[in-house]
Amino acid sequence: MIEDRLLLTARAVGTRSSNLSLTRKLARSLLGALVEIMVRSNEDARRAPAFQRHDVLLFEHVSVLERRPVSGANPAASKTTDTVSDEPSVLPPQLLQKIDLSVADANLQMRLVSTSDHVVEFRFPRDVGHQLIHVLMVKCRDACWGFSEFDWIDRRANIVIPNGLRPS
C-alpha cells in the first residue's frame, strides 16, 4: 500500500537542502511530540491545571506568530510540496522513519532519520518550534489530513490581543 506523504524541505544556512517525505502517521506523531515538548518546557503551562495547558501554549503560539511570522516559506502557497531553490546539490527525497525530539539549553533539538539512514539534525529556539507547528498544520490541512486532536491550535483565529499587549 502506498501512503500519501508530505514533502518537506529542510534547509540550514551554509548546507545543502534535504527533501524529506513525511507520512500521515509520522506527521501526527511529530505534531503531538512538538506540542507535548512545548508544553513540558513552558514554565507557565507546567504550573497550569492540566485542562488549561493547551490554552497557555496557544497564547504563546499566537504571540510568537504575531511577533515573528513564518519566514522563508509560504505554507499556503506551497500546498503539499515545496519547491527547492537553485541549489545544485539537493539530495533526492528521503522517507522519514524516525524523529527524535529533545530540549537542551532552552532550545529544541530534532533529529530526523530516513529509511536509508540519512540523518538531519537541527537545534532551534522555541519561536522556530512554533513556526514549525504552524507550517505542519497548514500542510496537513492542505493535504486534507484532519487531525482533530490539534484543532485547538486553529482557535488562534478567535483570539484577539489588543495592540501593545502580549500574553504572559
NORKA-V749416 format. One record per backbone hydrogen bond with DSSP energy under -0.5 kcal/mol. CO is the residue of the C=O (numbers start at 1). NH is the residue of the N-H. E is the energy in kcal/mol with one decimal. If there is no record, write none. Layout:
co:nh:e
CO:NH:E
CO:NH:E
//
This chain:
co:nh:e
1:3:-0.5
4:24:-0.8
6:8:-0.6
6:22:-2.7
8:10:-0.6
8:20:-3.6
9:11:-0.6
10:18:-2.2
12:15:-2.0
17:91:-1.4
18:10:-3.1
18:20:-0.5
19:94:-2.4
20:8:-3.2
21:96:-2.7
22:6:-2.7
23:27:-2.6
24:28:-2.4
25:29:-2.1
26:30:-2.8
27:31:-2.6
28:32:-2.4
29:33:-2.7
30:34:-2.8
31:35:-2.6
32:36:-2.5
33:37:-2.7
34:38:-2.2
35:39:-2.4
36:40:-2.7
37:41:-1.5
39:42:-1.3
41:43:-0.6
42:46:-2.4
43:47:-1.7
44:48:-1.3
49:52:-2.2
49:53:-0.7
50:53:-0.9
52:56:-2.1
53:57:-2.2
54:58:-2.4
55:59:-2.1
56:60:-1.8
57:61:-2.8
58:62:-2.8
59:63:-2.3
60:64:-2.6
61:65:-2.4
62:66:-2.0
63:67:-2.3
64:68:-3.1
73:75:-0.6
74:77:-0.7
74:78:-2.0
75:79:-0.8
78:81:-2.2
80:7:-1.9
85:87:-1.2
87:90:-0.5
91:19:-0.5
94:21:-3.2
94:96:-0.5
95:115:-2.3
98:113:-2.9
100:111:-2.5
102:109:-3.0
104:107:-1.7
106:126:-0.5
107:104:-2.8
108:124:-2.7
109:102:-1.9
110:122:-2.7
111:100:-2.6
112:120:-2.3
113:97:-3.1
113:98:-2.1
114:117:-1.8
118:114:-2.4
120:112:-3.3
122:110:-2.4
124:108:-3.4
125:128:-0.6
125:129:-1.5
126:130:-2.3
127:131:-1.9
128:132:-2.6
129:133:-2.3
130:134:-2.3
131:135:-2.7
132:136:-2.7
133:137:-2.5
134:138:-2.4
135:139:-2.7
136:140:-2.7
137:141:-2.5
138:142:-2.7
139:143:-1.7
140:145:-3.1
141:144:-1.6
144:146:-1.0
145:147:-1.0
146:148:-1.0
147:150:-2.2
148:151:-1.6
150:153:-1.6
150:154:-0.5
151:154:-1.0
152:155:-1.0
153:156:-1.1
154:157:-1.3
155:158:-2.3
156:159:-1.2
158:160:-0.5
159:161:-0.5
160:162:-0.6
162:165:-1.9
//
